[in-house]
Amino acid sequence: MIGKLPPLATAIVALAVATMIGLGVWQLGRAREKEALLELYSKAPSLPPIAFPTGPTLEPPLFRRAEGFCLQPLSRSAVAGANGSGEPGYVHVVSCRTGTEGPGMAVELGWSKDPRAQFRWKGGQVSGLIVPDRKHRMRLHSENPAPGLEPSRAPSQASIPNNHRLYAVQWFLFAAMAVLIYVLALRKRWKKGELK
């Protein structure tokens, strides 16, 4: 029956299956990298504080304690978040100018129920934890909320997903299903006498 396989369809299926297996193997490698990174993040809070990076970084030093200085608040935004008790609401993030160098820093100043909550903050020295931020890559979660805001809950490394092993299993299952479907299609054509 090997000699009776349609060459073009067989080549396409073989290429697709090889690609899916390759993607599964790649996801397993990414899972190991992510696990190593999460291990670093779990130890980061106990390391000595650093200056908040105001220039581009290849890998943000997430979950490190840091200090930064906000020369001038430039803009503010509210994003979904929780307070220290886990109550849903909004955390308030301010983008700051830190000097003429670099892109500045984002500071999470606290939590409120209202996304338009009024609070006064003129900048200055800020201490806290460097946490992930979708817009800025990282932000400084201030350990002291601004007047008018409550403390927000700091994200932990447990909040960072590591789904790469699941993705690997999915790619391997897709490859197995592609082979199964192709074998069933060949069997059907063979029974109809289309493969001779």
C-alpha positions in Angstrom: 0.0 0.0 0.0 3.0 2.3 0.5 3.6 2.5 -3.2 -0.1 3.5 -3.8 0.0 6.6 -1.6 -0.8 9.9 -3.4 2.5 11.7 -3.5 1.3 15.3 -3.2 -1.2 14.7 -0.4 1.3 12.5 1.5 4.0 15.2 1.3 1.6 17.9 2.5 0.4 15.8 5.5 4.0 14.8 6.3 5.1 18.4 6.3 2.2 19.5 8.5 2.8 16.7 11.0 6.5 17.5 11.2 5.7 21.1 11.7 3.3 20.3 14.5 5.7 18.0 16.2 8.4 20.7 15.9 6.1 23.2 17.5 5.4 20.8 20.4 9.1 20.3 21.0 9.7 24.0 20.9 6.9 24.5 23.5 8.6 22.0 25.8 11.8 24.1 25.6 9.8 27.2 26.3 8.3 25.5 29.4 11.7 24.8 30.8 12.8 28.4 30.2 9.6 29.8 31.8 10.1 27.5 34.8 13.6 28.8 35.3 12.4 32.4 35.0 9.6 31.8 37.6 12.2 30.3 39.9 14.2 33.5 39.6 11.1 35.6 40.2 10.3 33.6 43.4 13.7 34.6 44.8 13.7 38.2 43.6 11.8 39.9 46.5 14.4 38.7 49.0 17.3 40.3 47.0 18.6 43.8 47.8 16.7 46.7 46.3 17.8 48.2 43.0 17.1 51.4 41.2 14.1 51.2 38.9 15.4 50.8 35.4 14.6 53.9 33.4 16.2 52.6 30.2 15.3 49.7 27.9 16.0 46.3 29.4 16.1 42.9 27.7 14.4 41.2 30.6 12.6 43.3 33.2 13.8 42.6 36.8 10.3 41.6 37.8 9.4 41.1 41.5 12.6 42.9 42.6 12.3 45.5 45.3 13.2 48.9 43.8 13.3 52.6 44.3 12.7 55.3 41.7 12.2 59.1 41.6 9.2 60.6 39.7 10.3 64.1 38.7 6.9 64.9 37.1 3.7 62.9 36.7 2.7 63.0 33.1 -0.5 61.0 32.7 -2.7 58.6 34.7 -4.8 55.6 34.0 -7.0 53.1 35.8 -6.8 49.4 35.1 -8.8 46.5 36.6 -7.2 45.2 39.9 -7.8 44.4 43.5 -7.1 45.8 46.9 -5.2 43.9 49.6 -8.3 42.0 50.6 -8.9 40.9 47.0 -11.9 43.2 46.4 -12.2 44.0 42.7 -11.9 47.6 41.5 -9.2 49.7 39.8 -5.5 50.3 40.4 -4.3 53.7 39.5 -1.1 54.0 37.4 0.8 57.2 36.8 3.4 57.6 34.0 6.3 59.7 35.2 9.2 61.7 33.8 12.4 60.6 35.5 14.8 62.9 33.6 16.0 63.4 30.1 17.2 59.8 29.8 15.0 56.9 28.9 11.3 56.4 28.8 10.6 57.1 32.4 8.6 54.9 34.7 5.1 53.8 35.5 4.0 53.8 39.2 1.0 52.0 40.6 -0.2 54.3 43.4 -3.1 52.4 44.9 -6.6 51.1 44.5 -10.2 52.5 44.5 -13.7 51.3 43.6 -14.0 54.2 41.2 -11.8 54.4 38.0 -12.1 58.2 38.2 -11.1 58.5 41.8 -9.5 61.8 42.7 -6.1 61.7 44.4 -3.3 64.1 44.7 0.3 63.0 44.0 3.0 65.3 42.8 5.7 62.7 42.4 8.9 62.2 44.4 10.7 59.1 45.8 8.8 55.8 45.4 9.7 52.4 46.8 8.0 49.1 46.0 8.0 46.0 43.9 8.6 45.9 40.1 5.6 44.1 38.7 4.5 43.2 35.1 2.5 45.8 33.2 0.8 45.2 29.8 1.3 48.8 28.6 4.7 49.6 30.0 6.2 46.1 30.3 6.8 46.8 34.0 5.7 49.3 36.7 6.7 50.1 40.3 4.0 48.9 42.7 4.3 51.6 45.4 4.3 50.2 48.9 2.7 53.4 50.1 -0.6 54.4 48.4 -1.2 58.0 47.4 -3.6 60.0 49.6 -7.1 59.2 48.7 -6.3 55.6 47.5 -6.2 52.3 49.3 -3.3 49.8 49.0 -3.6 47.6 46.0 -2.7 43.9 45.9 0.8 43.3 44.5 0.9 40.7 41.8 3.0 37.7 42.5 4.9 35.3 40.3 2.1 32.9 40.8 0.0 35.1 38.6 2.3 34.6 35.6 0.9 31.7 33.5 3.1 28.8 32.3 0.9 27.0 29.8 3.7 25.8 27.5 3.5 22.1 28.5 -0.3 22.2 27.7 0.5 23.9 24.3 3.0 21.1 23.6 0.4 18.4 24.3 -2.0 20.2 22.0 0.5 20.3 19.1 1.3 16.6 19.6 -2.5 15.8 19.6 -3.0 17.8 16.5 -0.2 15.9 14.8 -1.7 12.5 15.9 -5.2 13.6 14.6 -3.8 14.7 11.3 -2.2 11.3 10.8 -5.3 9.5 11.9 -7.5 11.5 9.5 -5.1 10.9 6.6 -5.0 7.1 7.3 -8.9 7.0 7.5 -9.1 9.0 4.2 -6.6 6.6 2.5 -8.5 3.6 3.8 -11.8 4.9 2.4 -10.2 5.5 -1.0 -8.6 2.1 -0.9 -12.0 0.4 -0.2 -13.6 2.3 -3.1 -10.8 1.1 -5.3 -9.4 4.5 -6.0 -5.9 3.5 -4.8 -4.4 0.8 -7.0 
